[in-house]
Amino acid sequence: FEFGEEVVDFVAKDHTYGLIGVGGNWDTDAAALTKVSDNEFKLEGQALTAEGVKIRADGKWDFSWGFSSLDAASKELAEDADGNFKVKVAGTYTIVIKNFGKDASAVVTLTKTA
């Protein structure tokens, strides 16, 4: 690995994932996502309000996913909040992160459930 290279060889199953920013707390992950498969993790029943949130790996900032990782349908439910995603309508949501690439790219989906 040389400085400036973008090759990461990220392996999704080797990490844990959490949602951060809930209630304005950027120090500790508010909730953990559970493993659905080696390349998909899910959080169900998460209350979200008009505040920015993000998913990060391993409780650190080495890898994180915000607004730019949302799929097109989810971008209709949220807005960009300085790189984080903020739902347009407060409620209960299911959040899924999946389809990880070796460069740590991934797709995040939001589904409003209540």
C-alpha positions in Angstrom: 0.0 0.0 0.0 1.4 3.4 -1.0 0.2 6.7 0.1 -2.4 8.1 -2.2 -3.7 4.7 -3.4 -7.4 4.1 -2.9 -7.3 0.3 -2.8 -8.6 -0.8 0.5 -9.6 -4.5 0.2 -12.5 -3.9 2.5 -14.3 -7.1 3.7 -17.7 -6.2 5.1 -18.0 -9.3 7.3 -14.8 -8.4 9.2 -16.5 -5.3 10.7 -19.3 -4.3 12.9 -21.7 -1.4 12.1 -23.4 1.2 14.1 -25.7 4.3 13.7 -24.2 7.5 15.1 -25.6 11.0 15.5 -29.0 10.0 17.0 -30.1 12.7 19.4 -27.1 14.7 18.4 -24.7 12.2 20.0 -21.6 11.9 17.9 -19.5 10.2 20.6 -21.1 6.8 20.8 -23.0 4.6 18.3 -26.8 4.7 19.2 -27.6 1.3 17.8 -25.8 -1.7 16.2 -26.8 -3.1 12.8 -27.3 -6.9 12.8 -25.8 -9.2 10.2 -28.2 -10.4 7.5 -25.4 -11.9 5.4 -21.7 -11.4 4.9 -22.5 -8.4 2.7 -25.6 -7.0 4.4 -26.4 -5.5 7.8 -29.7 -4.2 9.1 -31.2 -2.0 11.8 -35.0 -2.2 12.4 -37.3 0.0 14.4 -35.0 3.0 14.6 -36.6 6.3 15.5 -35.2 9.1 13.5 -36.0 12.8 13.6 -34.8 15.9 11.8 -31.1 15.4 12.7 -28.2 14.1 10.7 -27.0 10.5 11.2 -24.4 8.3 9.7 -23.4 4.6 9.7 -19.8 3.8 10.7 -17.7 0.7 11.1 -16.2 -0.6 14.3 -17.2 2.5 16.4 -14.5 4.5 14.6 -14.3 7.0 11.7 -12.0 5.0 9.4 -15.1 4.0 7.4 -18.5 5.8 7.4 -21.5 6.1 5.1 -23.8 9.1 4.8 -26.0 10.8 2.3 -23.9 9.9 -0.8 -24.3 6.2 0.0 -28.1 6.3 0.0 -29.9 4.7 -3.0 -32.2 6.8 -5.2 -35.4 5.9 -3.3 -33.8 6.6 0.1 -32.6 10.0 -1.1 -36.3 10.9 -1.6 -36.8 10.2 2.2 -33.8 12.1 3.4 -31.7 15.2 2.7 -28.0 15.9 2.8 -26.9 17.3 6.2 -23.2 18.1 5.8 -22.6 14.6 4.4 -24.8 12.9 6.9 -28.4 11.9 6.1 -31.4 13.5 7.7 -34.9 12.1 7.2 -37.5 14.6 5.9 -40.3 13.1 8.1 -39.7 11.9 11.6 -40.7 8.3 12.3 -39.5 4.7 12.6 -37.2 3.4 10.0 -35.4 0.3 8.9 -31.8 1.0 7.7 -29.8 -1.4 5.6 -26.2 -1.3 4.4 -25.3 -3.7 1.7 -23.4 -4.4 -1.6 -20.0 -3.5 -0.1 -17.1 -3.0 -2.6 -13.5 -3.7 -1.9 -13.0 0.1 -1.8 -15.5 0.2 1.2 -18.3 1.7 -1.0 -21.8 0.4 0.0 -25.4 1.1 -0.6 -27.6 2.4 2.2 -31.4 2.0 2.1 -34.0 3.7 4.3 -37.5 2.3 4.7 -40.1 4.2 6.8 -42.1 1.7 8.8 -44.1 3.9 11.1 
